[in-house]
Each structure stands twice: as structure tokens, then as C-alpha cells.
Amino acid sequence: MQRFSCPSCRQEIFFRNTACLACGAQLRFDPDTGFADLQEGSGTPCANREVINCNWTAHEGVPLCLSCLHTTVVPDLSIHDNRERWERIETAKRPLILMLHRLHLPLFDGRGAAVPRFELKGDPLDGSAPRILTGHANGTITLNIAEADDAERERIRSEMNEPYRTLTGHLRHEVAHHYWDVLTEGRADRLGQLREVFGDERQDYAVALQTHYAEGPPPDWPDRFISAYATAHPWEDFAESWAHVFHLLDGIETAQAFGLLTSATLPQGLDALIEEPMSRLTGVWVELVIALNAVNQALGHETFYPFVLAPAVVRKQEAIRALIREAGRSGG
């Protein structure tokens, strides 16, 4: 993420701000031009500004912004706290949509419809009914809004024995499934390259997940996978690895913006970082997270980044970086 300043008084503002805390100027954000004063220029605010504090400008010809346009189902707002859950999810989703946009990855299908689509649903009030499962199918990402509740998300993380569980991580993981489909459709060369690195995705997905949950990951999984869940199936390995490529790119750009990588010899900004091989990016990233892990621990917090980037993992991340770079250059 970049750093931003108020267009009126030049004081620092943050990506989620609807107003400058220094001068009170009302703000709107455009994915292409950045922040502007709401009262100036031709852009109109997103229709969800008053509903969920969306600070983006409406997309061309529609009342919603580029990010809100991708949400096709919102939670039942008659249920207490669902508006807040929706707002939290959208606040986490806007940086992802911006990152996809800046990487020039397709955000619309051939008919002009926004994809991936997000359906934000809550569990049925009837406790005997099936729960909403977070997942992806045919361009639609379903997200259980319980993930917006910190206590519930921590409970699930503990039950699943996961080192890390965030809304940002969920969103980055799920869009990966969408882009596997989109970026390999009609491209046997890309599909072959991914199969060479991640394995053959044609193996039965349901059976693979059932086996994973019954038997767990192989003992040597940290040598070959970014997470235990990545061992379940090639699609999950790809999605977990994709999410961490996004963590790394966004983390490095943010560190650069705040002057934390002055000694690193990396180019500045996302457009330049995606051109760098993962071997270089991970070298800088590891040095950064060692320091940030130590700072977190000094303050009594959990480890900042509890993952190991083994050589086999970096090879997978490089395949994803190359795919994103090539797709961004060719427009899909």
C-alpha cells in the first residue's frame, strides 16, 4: 500500500478515511487518480458511502464504486451487527480490488460483468440448517460474514490449528481460485506450467480434502508448502501461495512507503516490484519480517509473519509472479 496525503491540507490520511482528521475535508478515492476532495471535480461518491463508509468514487455509469460493484449479495441488514460485518469485509476488500486493478488483472468478464463476484452471507438462524461455507465456484466467492467477527475468527483459527487467519488472507486466497480459472482458460501453456509446479488439479478435489482432514499433512510439509492446508490439493497450494505473493508485494511496498527499506536495492512501487524475481523479493522480505517479528515479540504480541519460505515455496511463488506479470502485460 502507498502513503496518502489530504488533497486540501497535505496532512497524512489513511486508505479507509472518508474525511481528513486534520482539516475535516470530505474525501473520495479513485483507483486511477487517488484521493480528491469530495466537493471538487466531477466524480460522485459511491452509493454505499452513507451505508458502510465506502470512500471510493462511483464507477463509470453506475452508482457503486469498482469495489462495491463486485459484491452482488450483501448480508441481511435486519439482523443486528450485520451492517458492521459488511463494512469490515468491504474495508478489507477495497485494498484487494485496488491491487488487482494496479496489477492489470481482469476485473470484468467478456460481457462486461464484474468478476469475481462476492456473495456475503450469514449462517441461517435455524441452527439445524447447514452453515454457509466460504469458497469459490465459477467466478463467485461466497464468504461467511462470521469471519468479520474477531472472536469467531480466532475460535475457528484455534480449532483448525492455523498460525494465521485474517479477512485479508481469506480474500486473497479465494480470488486465487478465480484467477486460476480465468488465466488458464484457453491457455494450455499456462496450465501446463502450473501443473508442473503445483501438480495435476484434475485429481478429485472432494476426495483430496476428505483425505487431508482425515490424515493431516505429510510430516515434511514445511519443506514444500507454505501451509499445512496447501498440501490438500494443487488448487489449495496455488491459492495459499498466491495469497502470500500478495502479502509479500503489498508488505514490501508498504514498508518502502514508510521508509523501512532504505538499504534494500529494490525498485519502488507495485508496478516495478512485480517485475522482480521472487528470489530477490523474498530475500528482502525475510530480512524485514525477522525485524518485525522481533518487534512484535518485544511488545508481547503474536509473531508478525509465522511462515517459512522454503526454496520449493519460493519456486511456486515465482510461477505465480510470472503468471501475474505476463497476464497483466497482455490484459488477461
C-alpha positions as CSV (number, residue, x, y, z in Angstrom):
1,M,0.0,0.0,0.0
2,Q,1.1,3.5,-0.7
3,R,1.0,6.5,1.6
4,F,-1.6,9.2,1.1
5,S,-2.0,12.8,2.0
6,C,-5.1,15.1,2.2
7,P,-5.6,16.9,-1.1
8,S,-6.6,20.0,0.9
9,C,-4.1,20.4,3.7
10,R,-1.5,17.7,2.8
11,Q,-1.6,16.0,6.2
12,E,-1.3,12.3,6.2
13,I,-4.5,10.3,5.7
14,F,-5.2,6.6,5.6
15,F,-6.7,4.5,2.9
16,R,-10.0,4.0,4.7
17,N,-10.6,7.7,5.6
18,T,-13.8,9.4,4.4
19,A,-12.6,12.6,5.9
20,C,-9.2,14.3,6.8
21,L,-8.8,14.2,10.6
22,A,-6.7,17.4,10.4
23,C,-8.8,19.8,8.3
24,G,-12.1,18.0,8.0
25,A,-12.1,17.8,4.2
26,Q,-14.5,15.1,2.9
27,L,-12.5,12.6,0.8
28,R,-13.2,10.3,-2.1
29,F,-10.8,7.8,-3.7
30,D,-10.4,6.9,-7.3
31,P,-8.4,3.8,-8.2
32,D,-6.6,5.6,-11.0
33,T,-6.1,9.1,-9.6
34,G,-6.0,8.7,-5.9
35,F,-7.7,10.9,-3.2
36,A,-9.6,14.1,-4.0
37,D,-11.8,16.5,-2.1
38,L,-15.4,15.3,-2.3
39,Q,-16.6,18.8,-3.2
40,E,-14.2,19.2,-6.1
41,G,-14.0,17.5,-9.5
42,S,-16.6,15.5,-11.5
43,G,-16.5,12.3,-9.5
44,T,-19.5,11.2,-7.4
45,P,-19.3,9.2,-4.2
46,C,-20.2,5.5,-4.1
47,A,-23.8,4.9,-3.2
48,N,-22.5,2.9,-0.2
49,R,-20.7,5.8,1.4
50,E,-23.5,6.5,3.9
51,V,-24.2,2.8,4.4
52,I,-20.8,1.3,5.1
53,N,-18.5,4.3,4.9
54,C,-17.2,3.4,1.5
55,N,-14.8,6.3,0.5
56,W,-14.4,5.4,-3.2
57,T,-15.7,7.2,-6.3
58,A,-18.6,5.6,-8.2
59,H,-17.5,3.6,-11.2
60,E,-18.3,4.8,-14.7
61,G,-22.0,4.9,-15.4
62,V,-23.1,3.1,-12.2
63,P,-23.9,4.3,-8.6
64,L,-21.4,1.9,-7.0
65,C,-17.6,2.0,-6.9
66,L,-15.3,-0.5,-8.6
67,S,-15.0,-2.5,-5.3
68,C,-18.7,-2.5,-4.2
69,L,-19.7,-3.3,-7.8
70,H,-18.1,-6.8,-7.2
71,T,-20.4,-7.5,-4.3
72,T,-23.6,-9.0,-5.6
73,V,-25.1,-10.3,-2.3
74,V,-25.0,-8.4,0.9
75,P,-25.9,-9.6,4.4
76,D,-29.4,-9.4,5.8
77,L,-29.3,-5.9,7.3
78,S,-32.3,-6.6,9.5
79,I,-30.0,-8.8,11.7
80,H,-28.1,-7.0,14.4
81,D,-24.4,-6.3,13.7
82,N,-24.6,-7.4,10.0
83,R,-24.1,-3.9,8.7
84,E,-20.9,-3.7,10.8
85,R,-19.8,-7.1,9.5
86,W,-20.4,-6.0,5.9
87,E,-18.5,-2.8,6.4
88,R,-15.5,-4.7,7.8
89,I,-15.4,-7.1,4.9
90,E,-15.7,-4.3,2.3
91,T,-12.9,-2.3,4.1
92,A,-10.7,-5.4,3.7
93,K,-11.8,-6.0,0.1
94,R,-11.1,-2.5,-1.3
95,P,-7.3,-2.8,-1.0
96,L,-7.5,-6.2,-2.8
97,I,-9.6,-4.8,-5.7
98,L,-7.1,-1.9,-5.9
99,M,-4.2,-4.3,-6.0
100,L,-5.8,-6.4,-8.7
101,H,-6.5,-3.2,-10.7
102,R,-2.9,-2.0,-10.3
103,L,-1.6,-5.3,-11.5
104,H,-3.8,-5.1,-14.6
105,L,-5.6,-8.3,-13.8
106,P,-9.0,-8.6,-15.4
107,L,-11.9,-7.5,-13.2
108,F,-14.7,-7.9,-15.8
109,D,-15.7,-10.8,-18.0
110,G,-16.3,-10.7,-21.8
111,R,-19.8,-9.4,-21.3
112,G,-18.7,-6.5,-19.1
113,A,-19.9,-8.0,-15.8
114,A,-17.8,-7.5,-12.7
115,V,-15.9,-10.7,-11.7
116,P,-15.0,-12.2,-9.3
117,R,-18.4,-11.7,-7.7
118,F,-18.7,-11.7,-3.9
119,E,-21.7,-13.1,-2.0
120,L,-21.6,-12.1,1.7
121,K,-23.9,-14.4,3.7
122,G,-24.6,-15.2,7.3
123,D,-25.4,-18.6,8.8
124,P,-29.2,-19.4,8.9
125,L,-30.9,-18.5,12.1
126,D,-32.1,-22.1,12.3
127,G,-29.2,-23.8,14.0
128,S,-30.1,-27.2,12.4
129,A,-29.7,-25.8,8.8
130,P,-26.3,-26.1,7.0
131,R,-23.8,-23.3,7.7
132,I,-22.6,-21.0,5.0
133,L,-19.2,-22.3,3.7
134,T,-16.6,-19.9,2.4
135,G,-15.4,-20.9,-1.0
136,H,-15.3,-20.2,-4.8
137,A,-17.3,-21.6,-7.7
138,N,-17.5,-20.3,-11.3
139,G,-16.4,-16.8,-10.5
140,T,-18.5,-16.4,-7.4
141,I,-16.8,-16.1,-4.0
142,T,-19.0,-16.9,-1.0
143,L,-17.8,-15.5,2.3
144,N,-19.4,-16.4,5.6
145,I,-19.7,-13.0,7.3
146,A,-18.8,-14.6,10.7
147,E,-15.3,-14.1,9.5
148,A,-15.7,-10.4,10.2
149,D,-16.1,-11.1,13.9
150,D,-12.7,-11.2,15.6
151,A,-13.7,-13.6,18.3
152,E,-15.3,-16.1,15.9
153,R,-12.4,-15.9,13.5
154,E,-10.0,-16.6,16.3
155,R,-12.1,-19.6,17.5
156,I,-12.0,-21.1,14.0
157,R,-8.3,-20.4,13.7
158,S,-7.7,-22.2,17.0
159,E,-9.9,-25.2,16.1
160,M,-8.2,-25.5,12.7
161,N,-4.7,-25.2,14.3
162,E,-3.8,-22.3,11.9
163,P,-1.0,-19.9,12.7
164,Y,-2.8,-17.0,10.9
165,R,-6.4,-16.2,9.9
166,T,-7.5,-12.7,8.6
167,L,-10.1,-11.3,6.3
168,T,-7.3,-10.1,4.1
169,G,-5.9,-13.5,3.8
170,H,-9.2,-15.1,3.1
171,L,-10.0,-12.7,0.3
172,R,-6.6,-13.1,-1.3
173,H,-6.9,-16.9,-1.1
174,E,-10.3,-17.0,-2.6
175,V,-9.6,-14.7,-5.6
176,A,-6.7,-17.0,-6.4
177,H,-9.1,-19.8,-7.3
178,H,-10.9,-17.4,-9.6
179,Y,-7.7,-16.4,-11.4
180,W,-6.5,-19.9,-11.8
181,D,-9.7,-20.5,-13.9
182,V,-9.6,-17.1,-15.8
183,L,-5.9,-17.0,-16.6
184,T,-5.6,-20.6,-17.7
185,E,-8.8,-20.7,-19.8
186,G,-7.8,-21.5,-23.4
187,R,-4.1,-21.3,-22.4
188,A,-2.7,-24.8,-22.3
189,D,0.8,-23.3,-21.9
190,R,-0.1,-21.6,-18.7
191,L,-2.0,-24.6,-17.4
192,G,1.0,-26.9,-18.1
193,Q,3.4,-24.6,-16.3
194,L,1.1,-24.5,-13.2
195,R,0.7,-28.3,-13.2
196,E,4.5,-28.7,-13.4
197,V,4.9,-26.7,-10.2
198,F,1.7,-27.4,-8.2
199,G,0.6,-30.8,-9.5
200,D,-2.3,-32.1,-11.5
201,E,-5.5,-30.3,-10.4
202,R,-7.7,-32.9,-12.1
203,Q,-7.4,-35.2,-9.1
204,D,-10.7,-35.5,-7.2
205,Y,-11.0,-32.3,-5.1
206,A,-13.6,-33.6,-2.7
207,V,-11.7,-36.8,-2.0
208,A,-8.4,-34.9,-1.6
209,L,-10.0,-32.6,1.0
210,Q,-11.5,-35.5,2.8
211,T,-8.2,-37.3,3.0
212,H,-6.5,-34.1,4.2
213,Y,-8.9,-33.6,7.1
214,A,-8.7,-37.3,8.0
215,E,-5.0,-37.8,7.8
216,G,-3.4,-34.3,8.0
217,P,-0.4,-33.0,6.1
218,P,2.7,-35.1,5.4
219,P,5.4,-34.7,8.1
220,D,7.8,-32.8,5.8
221,W,5.2,-30.3,4.5
222,P,7.1,-27.2,5.7
223,D,9.9,-28.1,3.2
224,R,7.5,-28.0,0.2
225,F,4.4,-25.9,1.2
226,I,3.6,-22.5,2.6
227,S,0.9,-24.0,4.9
228,A,-0.5,-27.3,6.0
229,Y,-3.7,-26.6,4.1
230,A,-1.7,-26.1,0.9
231,T,-1.0,-29.8,0.9
232,A,-4.7,-30.7,0.4
233,H,-4.9,-30.2,-3.4
234,P,-3.0,-28.4,-6.1
235,W,-5.8,-25.7,-6.2
236,E,-5.3,-25.0,-2.5
237,D,-1.5,-25.0,-2.9
238,F,-1.9,-22.4,-5.6
239,A,-4.3,-20.3,-3.6
240,E,-2.2,-20.3,-0.5
241,S,0.9,-19.5,-2.4
242,W,-0.9,-16.7,-4.4
243,A,-2.1,-15.1,-1.1
244,H,1.4,-15.0,0.2
245,V,2.7,-13.4,-3.0
246,F,0.1,-10.7,-2.4
247,H,1.1,-10.4,1.2
248,L,4.8,-10.0,0.2
249,L,4.2,-7.5,-2.6
250,D,1.8,-5.4,-0.5
251,G,4.1,-5.7,2.6
252,I,7.2,-4.6,0.7
253,E,5.5,-1.7,-1.0
254,T,4.1,-0.5,2.4
255,A,7.5,-0.8,4.0
256,Q,9.0,1.2,1.2
257,A,6.4,3.9,1.6
258,F,7.2,4.2,5.3
259,G,10.9,4.3,4.8
260,L,11.6,0.9,6.3
261,L,13.6,-0.5,3.4
262,T,16.1,2.3,2.7
263,S,19.0,0.0,2.4
264,A,17.3,-2.5,0.1
265,T,18.1,-2.3,-3.6
266,L,14.6,-2.9,-4.9
267,P,12.7,-0.6,-7.2
268,Q,9.9,1.4,-5.7
269,G,6.2,0.6,-6.2
270,L,4.0,-2.3,-7.1
271,D,4.4,-2.0,-10.9
272,A,8.2,-2.3,-10.5
273,L,8.1,-5.0,-7.8
274,I,6.1,-7.4,-9.9
275,E,9.0,-7.3,-12.4
276,E,11.5,-8.6,-9.8
277,P,12.1,-12.3,-9.4
278,M,10.8,-13.8,-6.2
279,S,14.3,-14.8,-5.1
280,R,15.1,-11.1,-4.7
281,L,11.8,-10.2,-3.2
282,T,11.8,-13.0,-0.6
283,G,15.3,-12.1,0.4
284,V,14.3,-8.6,1.3
285,W,11.0,-9.8,2.8
286,V,12.7,-12.3,5.1
287,E,15.0,-9.6,6.5
288,L,12.1,-7.3,7.1
289,V,9.9,-9.9,8.8
290,I,12.7,-11.1,11.1
291,A,12.9,-7.5,12.4
292,L,9.1,-7.1,12.6
293,N,8.7,-10.5,14.3
294,A,11.2,-9.3,17.0
295,V,9.3,-6.0,17.5
296,N,6.0,-7.8,17.9
297,Q,7.5,-10.2,20.4
298,A,9.1,-7.4,22.3
299,L,5.7,-5.9,22.8
300,G,4.1,-9.2,23.8
301,H,2.2,-9.8,20.6
302,E,2.0,-12.9,18.4
303,T,4.6,-13.4,15.7
304,F,4.0,-10.9,12.8
305,Y,4.6,-13.5,10.0
306,P,4.7,-17.1,11.2
307,F,5.7,-18.7,7.9
308,V,8.8,-20.3,6.4
309,L,9.6,-19.6,2.7
310,A,11.4,-22.8,1.8
311,P,13.1,-22.9,-1.7
312,A,10.3,-25.1,-3.0
313,V,7.8,-22.5,-1.8
314,V,9.7,-19.7,-3.5
315,R,9.7,-21.6,-6.7
316,K,5.9,-21.8,-6.5
317,Q,5.6,-18.1,-5.8
318,E,7.8,-17.4,-8.7
319,A,5.5,-19.3,-11.0
320,I,2.6,-17.1,-9.7
321,R,4.6,-13.9,-10.0
322,A,5.5,-14.7,-13.6
323,L,1.8,-15.6,-14.4
324,I,0.6,-12.3,-12.9
325,R,3.3,-10.3,-14.7
326,E,2.5,-11.9,-18.1
327,A,-1.3,-11.7,-17.7
328,G,-1.0,-8.0,-16.6
329,R,1.1,-7.2,-19.7
330,S,-1.3,-9.0,-22.1
331,G,-4.5,-7.9,-20.4
332,G,-5.6,-11.3,-19.2
